[in-house]
Amino acid sequence: MGGPVKAEVEGATIFLCCKGCMGKPINKDAWTTIQANLMAAQKLCPVRNVPLGETAISVTVNKRIVFVCCSKGPCAAKVKADPDKYIPLVDAMLTKNLAEEK
């Protein structure tokens, strides 16, 4: 079926399993699993450096999904206002956390 295919979903860049999945609606359960896996890999809020919990939310900036610790705090606004500051922090978290899992 080929390798992963880059696609855009809800303003975020993701990778689909193959070209056969392009243009098809994303299964809501699969999207929930993708979000949960991304959040688990990130582990921490890039603004406050605290663990992401049940009140964590995602924001999409520069076609990237970034999780912040809560929906009622200023973290989402800070990430949206300065993505060039926070995306590298998230990338570093993902690199570190995924390396630790191996």
A tleap script that builds the chain and sets N, CA, C and O, in Angstrom:
source leaprc.protein.ff14SB
mol = sequence {
  NMET GLY GLY PRO VAL LYS ALA GLU VAL GLU
  GLY ALA THR ILE PHE LEU CYS CYS LYS GLY
  CYS MET GLY LYS PRO ILE ASN LYS ASP ALA
  TRP THR THR ILE GLN ALA ASN LEU MET ALA
  ALA GLN LYS LEU CYS PRO VAL ARG ASN VAL
  PRO LEU GLY GLU THR ALA ILE SER VAL THR
  VAL ASN LYS ARG ILE VAL PHE VAL CYS CYS
  SER LYS GLY PRO CYS ALA ALA LYS VAL LYS
  ALA ASP PRO ASP LYS TYR ILE PRO LEU VAL
  ASP ALA MET LEU THR LYS ASN LEU ALA GLU
  GLU CLYS
}
set mol.1.N position { 0.822 -1.199 0.000 }
set mol.1.CA position { 0.000 0.000 0.000 }
set mol.1.C position { 0.863 1.260 0.000 }
set mol.1.O position { 0.344 2.359 -0.194 }
set mol.2.N position { 2.157 1.119 0.212 }
set mol.2.CA position { 3.024 2.283 0.191 }
set mol.2.C position { 3.328 2.787 1.589 }
set mol.2.O position { 2.819 2.265 2.581 }
set mol.3.N position { 4.159 3.802 1.648 }
set mol.3.CA position { 4.572 4.380 2.921 }
set mol.3.C position { 3.592 5.432 3.403 }
set mol.3.O position { 2.571 5.684 2.763 }
set mol.4.N position { 3.910 6.046 4.541 }
set mol.4.CA position { 3.038 7.080 5.100 }
set mol.4.C position { 2.861 8.256 4.135 }
set mol.4.O position { 3.767 8.605 3.378 }
set mol.5.N position { 1.679 8.849 4.185 }
set mol.5.CA position { 1.336 9.958 3.315 }
set mol.5.C position { 0.980 11.165 4.180 }
set mol.5.O position { 0.150 11.063 5.083 }
set mol.6.N position { 1.603 12.292 3.906 }
set mol.6.CA position { 1.352 13.528 4.651 }
set mol.6.C position { -0.016 14.087 4.257 }
set mol.6.O position { -0.344 14.178 3.074 }
set mol.7.N position { -0.804 14.457 5.262 }
set mol.7.CA position { -2.136 15.008 5.020 }
set mol.7.C position { -2.423 16.086 6.061 }
set mol.7.O position { -1.731 16.197 7.073 }
set mol.8.N position { -3.457 16.873 5.791 }
set mol.8.CA position { -3.870 17.906 6.738 }
set mol.8.C position { -5.262 17.578 7.244 }
set mol.8.O position { -6.183 17.348 6.460 }
set mol.9.N position { -5.410 17.557 8.588 }
set mol.9.CA position { -6.687 17.264 9.224 }
set mol.9.C position { -6.919 18.296 10.314 }
set mol.9.O position { -6.077 18.482 11.192 }
set mol.10.N position { -8.055 18.963 10.256 }
set mol.10.CA position { -8.407 19.979 11.248 }
set mol.10.C position { -7.291 20.992 11.443 }
set mol.10.O position { -7.026 21.427 12.563 }
set mol.11.N position { -6.634 21.369 10.338 }
set mol.11.CA position { -5.585 22.376 10.390 }
set mol.11.C position { -4.227 21.864 10.822 }
set mol.11.O position { -3.273 22.639 10.879 }
set mol.12.N position { -4.110 20.579 11.128 }
set mol.12.CA position { -2.849 19.999 11.579 }
set mol.12.C position { -2.316 19.030 10.527 }
set mol.12.O position { -3.084 18.350 9.846 }
set mol.13.N position { -1.010 18.976 10.407 }
set mol.13.CA position { -0.386 18.020 9.509 }
set mol.13.C position { -0.256 16.684 10.233 }
set mol.13.O position { 0.271 16.614 11.343 }
set mol.14.N position { -0.743 15.630 9.590 }
set mol.14.CA position { -0.620 14.273 10.133 }
set mol.14.C position { -0.122 13.363 9.020 }
set mol.14.O position { -0.002 13.790 7.872 }
set mol.15.N position { 0.167 12.114 9.357 }
set mol.15.CA position { 0.574 11.137 8.363 }
set mol.15.C position { -0.421 9.992 8.365 }
set mol.15.O position { -0.721 9.413 9.409 }
set mol.16.N position { -0.929 9.672 7.181 }
set mol.16.CA position { -1.854 8.568 7.014 }
set mol.16.C position { -1.081 7.328 6.594 }
set mol.16.O position { 0.062 7.420 6.147 }
set mol.17.N position { -1.698 6.189 6.739 }
set mol.17.CA position { -1.003 4.931 6.445 }
set mol.17.C position { -0.682 4.770 4.965 }
set mol.17.O position { 0.332 4.167 4.613 }
set mol.18.N position { -1.543 5.308 4.089 }
set mol.18.CA position { -1.316 5.108 2.659 }
set mol.18.C position { -2.168 6.093 1.858 }
set mol.18.O position { -3.009 6.796 2.417 }
set mol.19.N position { -1.943 6.136 0.555 }
set mol.19.CA position { -2.721 7.018 -0.329 }
set mol.19.C position { -4.188 6.612 -0.383 }
set mol.19.O position { -5.055 7.439 -0.664 }
set mol.20.N position { -4.466 5.339 -0.113 }
set mol.20.CA position { -5.839 4.858 -0.118 }
set mol.20.C position { -6.711 5.520 0.939 }
set mol.20.O position { -7.936 5.524 0.823 }
set mol.21.N position { -6.081 6.084 1.975 }
set mol.21.CA position { -6.836 6.742 3.049 }
set mol.21.C position { -7.057 8.236 2.790 }
set mol.21.O position { -7.815 8.887 3.508 }
set mol.22.N position { -6.397 8.774 1.770 }
set mol.22.CA position { -6.541 10.202 1.458 }
set mol.22.C position { -7.985 10.519 1.093 }
set mol.22.O position { -8.620 9.769 0.351 }
set mol.23.N position { -8.496 11.611 1.605 }
set mol.23.CA position { -9.826 12.077 1.255 }
set mol.23.C position { -10.962 11.367 1.959 }
set mol.23.O position { -12.125 11.735 1.787 }
set mol.24.N position { -10.648 10.364 2.743 }
set mol.24.CA position { -11.698 9.655 3.477 }
set mol.24.C position { -11.882 10.302 4.842 }
set mol.24.O position { -10.930 10.837 5.409 }
set mol.25.N position { -13.099 10.258 5.372 }
set mol.25.CA position { -13.302 10.792 6.719 }
set mol.25.C position { -12.483 10.000 7.736 }
set mol.25.O position { -12.340 8.782 7.625 }
set mol.26.N position { -11.952 10.704 8.719 }
set mol.26.CA position { -11.173 10.033 9.755 }
set mol.26.C position { -12.139 9.487 10.804 }
set mol.26.O position { -13.030 10.192 11.280 }
set mol.27.N position { -11.948 8.257 11.142 }
set mol.27.CA position { -12.745 7.606 12.164 }
set mol.27.C position { -12.538 8.347 13.488 }
set mol.27.O position { -11.399 8.586 13.890 }
set mol.28.N position { -13.623 8.711 14.162 }
set mol.28.CA position { -13.526 9.477 15.405 }
set mol.28.C position { -12.756 8.736 16.487 }
set mol.28.O position { -12.007 9.351 17.245 }
set mol.29.N position { -12.931 7.424 16.566 }
set mol.29.CA position { -12.183 6.644 17.557 }
set mol.29.C position { -10.695 6.657 17.239 }
set mol.29.O position { -9.861 6.761 18.139 }
set mol.30.N position { -10.366 6.553 15.959 }
set mol.30.CA position { -8.955 6.596 15.557 }
set mol.30.C position { -8.356 7.966 15.877 }
set mol.30.O position { -7.225 8.046 16.357 }
set mol.31.N position { -9.103 9.045 15.616 }
set mol.31.CA position { -8.613 10.392 15.903 }
set mol.31.C position { -8.403 10.577 17.407 }
set mol.31.O position { -7.432 11.209 17.822 }
set mol.32.N position { -9.298 10.034 18.216 }
set mol.32.CA position { -9.146 10.096 19.675 }
set mol.32.C position { -7.880 9.361 20.105 }
set mol.32.O position { -7.150 9.833 20.976 }
set mol.33.N position { -7.625 8.218 19.501 }
set mol.33.CA position { -6.412 7.451 19.818 }
set mol.33.C position { -5.163 8.211 19.398 }
set mol.33.O position { -4.178 8.248 20.136 }
set mol.34.N position { -5.198 8.812 18.227 }
set mol.34.CA position { -4.054 9.609 17.753 }
set mol.34.C position { -3.772 10.739 18.731 }
set mol.34.O position { -2.622 10.951 19.115 }
set mol.35.N position { -4.799 11.461 19.135 }
set mol.35.CA position { -4.643 12.573 20.077 }
set mol.35.C position { -4.073 12.076 21.411 }
set mol.35.O position { -3.171 12.698 21.973 }
set mol.36.N position { -4.597 10.965 21.910 }
set mol.36.CA position { -4.117 10.420 23.188 }
set mol.36.C position { -2.656 10.008 23.091 }
set mol.36.O position { -1.885 10.234 24.024 }
set mol.37.N position { -2.268 9.404 21.970 }
set mol.37.CA position { -0.877 9.001 21.785 }
set mol.37.C position { 0.049 10.211 21.705 }
set mol.37.O position { 1.139 10.197 22.277 }
set mol.38.N position { -0.376 11.248 21.006 }
set mol.38.CA position { 0.434 12.472 20.918 }
set mol.38.C position { 0.596 13.119 22.293 }
set mol.38.O position { 1.686 13.557 22.660 }
set mol.39.N position { -0.492 13.171 23.041 }
set mol.39.CA position { -0.442 13.769 24.372 }
set mol.39.C position { 0.464 12.953 25.289 }
set mol.39.O position { 1.243 13.523 26.053 }
set mol.40.N position { 0.370 11.637 25.222 }
set mol.40.CA position { 1.212 10.775 26.054 }
set mol.40.C position { 2.683 10.942 25.690 }
set mol.40.O position { 3.547 10.898 26.565 }
set mol.41.N position { 2.970 11.132 24.414 }
set mol.41.CA position { 4.358 11.320 23.988 }
set mol.41.C position { 4.912 12.675 24.418 }
set mol.41.O position { 6.099 12.795 24.722 }
set mol.42.N position { 4.059 13.688 24.443 }
set mol.42.CA position { 4.512 15.025 24.851 }
set mol.42.C position { 4.711 15.098 26.363 }
set mol.42.O position { 5.708 15.654 26.824 }
set mol.43.N position { 3.798 14.558 27.128 }
set mol.43.CA position { 3.812 14.433 28.590 }
set mol.43.C position { 3.668 15.738 29.377 }
set mol.43.O position { 2.949 15.758 30.376 }
set mol.44.N position { 4.317 16.815 28.969 }
set mol.44.CA position { 4.336 18.053 29.760 }
set mol.44.C position { 3.791 19.229 28.974 }
set mol.44.O position { 3.873 19.270 27.747 }
set mol.45.N position { 3.231 20.188 29.705 }
set mol.45.CA position { 2.810 21.457 29.115 }
set mol.45.C position { 4.077 22.257 28.787 }
set mol.45.O position { 4.924 22.432 29.663 }
set mol.46.N position { 4.228 22.742 27.565 }
set mol.46.CA position { 5.434 23.485 27.222 }
set mol.46.C position { 5.522 24.858 27.883 }
set mol.46.O position { 6.601 25.448 27.937 }
set mol.47.N position { 4.418 25.362 28.377 }
set mol.47.CA position { 4.417 26.683 29.013 }
set mol.47.C position { 4.782 26.572 30.493 }
set mol.47.O position { 5.672 27.273 30.974 }
set mol.48.N position { 4.096 25.695 31.203 }
set mol.48.CA position { 4.288 25.590 32.653 }
set mol.48.C position { 5.188 24.429 33.064 }
set mol.48.O position { 5.582 24.332 34.226 }
set mol.49.N position { 5.516 23.547 32.116 }
set mol.49.CA position { 6.369 22.390 32.378 }
set mol.49.C position { 5.786 21.493 33.470 }
set mol.49.O position { 6.511 20.969 34.315 }
set mol.50.N position { 4.467 21.327 33.435 }
set mol.50.CA position { 3.768 20.452 34.375 }
set mol.50.C position { 3.139 19.314 33.580 }
set mol.50.O position { 2.878 19.469 32.387 }
set mol.51.N position { 2.889 18.169 34.222 }
set mol.51.CA position { 2.282 17.049 33.503 }
set mol.51.C position { 0.922 17.411 32.912 }
set mol.51.O position { 0.136 18.141 33.516 }
set mol.52.N position { 0.667 16.883 31.722 }
set mol.52.CA position { -0.642 17.051 31.101 }
set mol.52.C position { -1.604 16.117 31.816 }
set mol.52.O position { -1.302 14.939 32.010 }
set mol.53.N position { -2.733 16.624 32.199 }
set mol.53.CA position { -3.713 15.813 32.924 }
set mol.53.C position { -5.014 15.739 32.165 }
set mol.53.O position { -5.059 15.965 30.956 }
set mol.54.N position { -6.057 15.423 32.874 }
set mol.54.CA position { -7.364 15.267 32.249 }
set mol.54.C position { -7.945 16.573 31.725 }
set mol.54.O position { -8.847 16.557 30.887 }
set mol.55.N position { -7.439 17.701 32.207 }
set mol.55.CA position { -7.951 18.983 31.730 }
set mol.55.C position { -7.136 19.536 30.563 }
set mol.55.O position { -7.386 20.651 30.104 }
set mol.56.N position { -6.164 18.764 30.083 }
set mol.56.CA position { -5.328 19.218 28.970 }
set mol.56.C position { -6.169 19.392 27.707 }
set mol.56.O position { -7.156 18.688 27.491 }
set mol.57.N position { -5.752 20.343 26.890 }
set mol.57.CA position { -6.405 20.581 25.603 }
set mol.57.C position { -5.323 20.683 24.530 }
set mol.57.O position { -4.143 20.856 24.832 }
set mol.58.N position { -5.744 20.573 23.291 }
set mol.58.CA position { -4.799 20.748 22.197 }
set mol.58.C position { -5.085 22.059 21.489 }
set mol.58.O position { -6.228 22.508 21.405 }
set mol.59.N position { -4.020 22.661 20.984 }
set mol.59.CA position { -4.130 23.828 20.119 }
set mol.59.C position { -3.327 23.506 18.867 }
set mol.59.O position { -2.329 22.788 18.927 }
set mol.60.N position { -3.759 24.032 17.754 }
set mol.60.CA position { -3.045 23.823 16.507 }
set mol.60.C position { -2.387 25.134 16.106 }
set mol.60.O position { -3.056 26.151 15.922 }
set mol.61.N position { -1.062 25.092 15.974 }
set mol.61.CA position { -0.288 26.258 15.548 }
set mol.61.C position { 0.728 25.803 14.511 }
set mol.61.O position { 1.353 24.753 14.659 }
set mol.62.N position { 0.888 26.598 13.465 }
set mol.62.CA position { 1.827 26.257 12.397 }
set mol.62.C position { 1.634 24.814 11.920 }
set mol.62.O position { 2.599 24.105 11.635 }
set mol.63.N position { 0.367 24.397 11.838 }
set mol.63.CA position { -0.012 23.045 11.408 }
set mol.63.C position { 0.491 21.956 12.348 }
set mol.63.O position { 0.633 20.800 11.948 }
set mol.64.N position { 0.758 22.324 13.590 }
set mol.64.CA position { 1.219 21.370 14.607 }
set mol.64.C position { 0.212 21.306 15.737 }
set mol.64.O position { -0.393 22.317 16.091 }
set mol.65.N position { 0.032 20.132 16.300 }
set mol.65.CA position { -0.819 19.954 17.468 }
set mol.65.C position { 0.077 20.051 18.693 }
set mol.65.O position { 1.057 19.318 18.828 }
set mol.66.N position { -0.281 20.974 19.585 }
set mol.66.CA position { 0.465 21.176 20.828 }
set mol.66.C position { -0.531 21.045 21.972 }
set mol.66.O position { -1.612 21.632 21.932 }
set mol.67.N position { -0.169 20.282 22.980 }
set mol.67.CA position { -1.032 20.119 24.150 }
set mol.67.C position { -0.574 21.050 25.250 }
set mol.67.O position { 0.623 21.233 25.470 }
set mol.68.N position { -1.546 21.642 25.943 }
set mol.68.CA position { -1.278 22.498 27.098 }
set mol.68.C position { -2.072 21.968 28.277 }
set mol.68.O position { -3.017 21.198 28.106 }
set mol.69.N position { -1.685 22.383 29.468 }
set mol.69.CA position { -2.185 21.748 30.687 }
set mol.69.C position { -3.660 21.953 30.994 }
set mol.69.O position { -4.268 21.088 31.624 }
set mol.70.N position { -4.255 23.049 30.578 }
set mol.70.CA position { -5.658 23.238 30.938 }
set mol.70.C position { -6.354 24.192 29.986 }
set mol.70.O position { -5.713 24.987 29.298 }
set mol.71.N position { -7.649 24.103 29.960 }
set mol.71.CA position { -8.435 24.944 29.064 }
set mol.71.C position { -8.733 26.317 29.657 }
set mol.71.O position { -9.104 27.235 28.925 }
set mol.72.N position { -8.578 26.470 30.962 }
set mol.72.CA position { -8.950 27.734 31.598 }
set mol.72.C position { -7.767 28.655 31.859 }
set mol.72.O position { -7.958 29.804 32.259 }
set mol.73.N position { -6.565 28.178 31.643 }
set mol.73.CA position { -5.379 28.987 31.900 }
set mol.73.C position { -4.896 29.723 30.663 }
set mol.73.O position { -5.501 29.607 29.597 }
set mol.74.N position { -3.816 30.478 30.791 }
set mol.74.CA position { -3.298 31.273 29.689 }
set mol.74.C position { -2.382 30.500 28.734 }
set mol.74.O position { -1.890 31.076 27.764 }
set mol.75.N position { -2.148 29.229 28.983 }
set mol.75.CA position { -1.149 28.482 28.207 }
set mol.75.C position { -1.474 28.413 26.720 }
set mol.75.O position { -0.591 28.620 25.888 }
set mol.76.N position { -2.719 28.127 26.373 }
set mol.76.CA position { -3.092 28.031 24.960 }
set mol.76.C position { -2.837 29.358 24.248 }
set mol.76.O position { -2.315 29.378 23.134 }
set mol.77.N position { -3.203 30.453 24.887 }
set mol.77.CA position { -2.985 31.773 24.286 }
set mol.77.C position { -1.498 32.061 24.106 }
set mol.77.O position { -1.096 32.660 23.109 }
set mol.78.N position { -0.686 31.638 25.064 }
set mol.78.CA position { 0.756 31.858 24.955 }
set mol.78.C position { 1.350 31.071 23.799 }
set mol.78.O position { 2.194 31.587 23.066 }
set mol.79.N position { 0.918 29.831 23.629 }
set mol.79.CA position { 1.421 29.008 22.523 }
set mol.79.C position { 0.991 29.611 21.184 }
set mol.79.O position { 1.785 29.678 20.246 }
set mol.80.N position { -0.259 30.046 21.103 }
set mol.80.CA position { -0.754 30.659 19.863 }
set mol.80.C position { -0.024 31.965 19.555 }
set mol.80.O position { 0.225 32.278 18.391 }
set mol.81.N position { 0.321 32.728 20.594 }
set mol.81.CA position { 0.983 34.015 20.397 }
set mol.81.C position { 2.451 33.871 20.014 }
set mol.81.O position { 3.000 34.745 19.343 }
set mol.82.N position { 3.092 32.787 20.429 }
set mol.82.CA position { 4.524 32.628 20.180 }
set mol.82.C position { 4.881 31.170 19.862 }
set mol.82.O position { 5.630 30.536 20.606 }
set mol.83.N position { 4.344 30.641 18.756 }
set mol.83.CA position { 4.612 29.237 18.439 }
set mol.83.C position { 6.096 28.951 18.194 }
set mol.83.O position { 6.558 27.841 18.457 }
set mol.84.N position { 6.837 29.924 17.700 }
set mol.84.CA position { 8.265 29.704 17.443 }
set mol.84.C position { 9.044 29.454 18.731 }
set mol.84.O position { 10.130 28.874 18.695 }
set mol.85.N position { 8.509 29.881 19.848 }
set mol.85.CA position { 9.136 29.614 21.147 }
set mol.85.C position { 8.758 28.216 21.647 }
set mol.85.O position { 9.606 27.490 22.168 }
set mol.86.N position { 7.487 27.842 21.490 }
set mol.86.CA position { 6.982 26.630 22.121 }
set mol.86.C position { 7.108 25.360 21.276 }
set mol.86.O position { 7.264 24.277 21.840 }
set mol.87.N position { 7.048 25.454 19.962 }
set mol.87.CA position { 7.172 24.252 19.132 }
set mol.87.C position { 8.528 23.574 19.334 }
set mol.87.O position { 8.562 22.349 19.447 }
set mol.88.N position { 9.648 24.305 19.385 }
set mol.88.CA position { 10.924 23.624 19.664 }
set mol.88.C position { 10.948 22.935 21.035 }
set mol.88.O position { 11.582 21.892 21.193 }
set mol.89.N position { 10.264 23.514 22.016 }
set mol.89.CA position { 10.184 22.873 23.332 }
set mol.89.C position { 9.416 21.554 23.234 }
set mol.89.O position { 9.816 20.551 23.825 }
set mol.90.N position { 8.322 21.564 22.490 }
set mol.90.CA position { 7.536 20.341 22.302 }
set mol.90.C position { 8.362 19.309 21.538 }
set mol.90.O position { 8.360 18.130 21.891 }
set mol.91.N position { 9.065 19.743 20.499 }
set mol.91.CA position { 9.912 18.808 19.747 }
set mol.91.C position { 10.964 18.165 20.650 }
set mol.91.O position { 11.227 16.966 20.548 }
set mol.92.N position { 11.555 18.955 21.522 }
set mol.92.CA position { 12.561 18.419 22.455 }
set mol.92.C position { 11.920 17.412 23.413 }
set mol.92.O position { 12.508 16.371 23.704 }
set mol.93.N position { 10.715 17.720 23.904 }
set mol.93.CA position { 10.006 16.794 24.788 }
set mol.93.C position { 9.722 15.482 24.074 }
set mol.93.O position { 9.959 14.405 24.622 }
set mol.94.N position { 9.212 15.573 22.845 }
set mol.94.CA position { 8.881 14.370 22.088 }
set mol.94.C position { 10.122 13.526 21.835 }
set mol.94.O position { 10.090 12.307 22.001 }
set mol.95.N position { 11.212 14.167 21.436 }
set mol.95.CA position { 12.455 13.449 21.175 }
set mol.95.C position { 12.938 12.734 22.430 }
set mol.95.O position { 13.302 11.559 22.383 }
set mol.96.N position { 12.938 13.445 23.548 }
set mol.96.CA position { 13.403 12.875 24.826 }
set mol.96.C position { 12.489 11.734 25.278 }
set mol.96.O position { 12.961 10.644 25.603 }
set mol.97.N position { 11.195 11.989 25.297 }
set mol.97.CA position { 10.243 11.001 25.806 }
set mol.97.C position { 10.180 9.747 24.940 }
set mol.97.O position { 10.081 8.637 25.464 }
set mol.98.N position { 10.236 9.910 23.645 }
set mol.98.CA position { 10.187 8.747 22.759 }
set mol.98.C position { 11.476 7.950 22.838 }
set mol.98.O position { 11.447 6.725 22.720 }
set mol.99.N position { 12.615 8.623 23.037 }
set mol.99.CA position { 13.895 7.916 23.192 }
set mol.99.C position { 13.899 7.097 24.479 }
set mol.99.O position { 14.447 5.995 24.511 }
set mol.100.N position { 13.291 7.631 25.542 }
set mol.100.CA position { 13.213 6.925 26.817 }
set mol.100.C position { 12.363 5.674 26.720 }
set mol.100.O position { 12.592 4.717 27.461 }
set mol.101.N position { 11.382 5.660 25.818 }
set mol.101.CA position { 10.503 4.504 25.676 }
set mol.101.C position { 11.196 3.333 24.999 }
set mol.101.O position { 10.775 2.188 25.169 }
set mol.102.N position { 12.239 3.592 24.244 }
set mol.102.CA position { 12.920 2.509 23.498 }
set mol.102.C position { 13.738 1.632 24.379 }
set mol.102.O position { 14.363 0.686 23.900 }
savepdb mol mol.pdb
quit
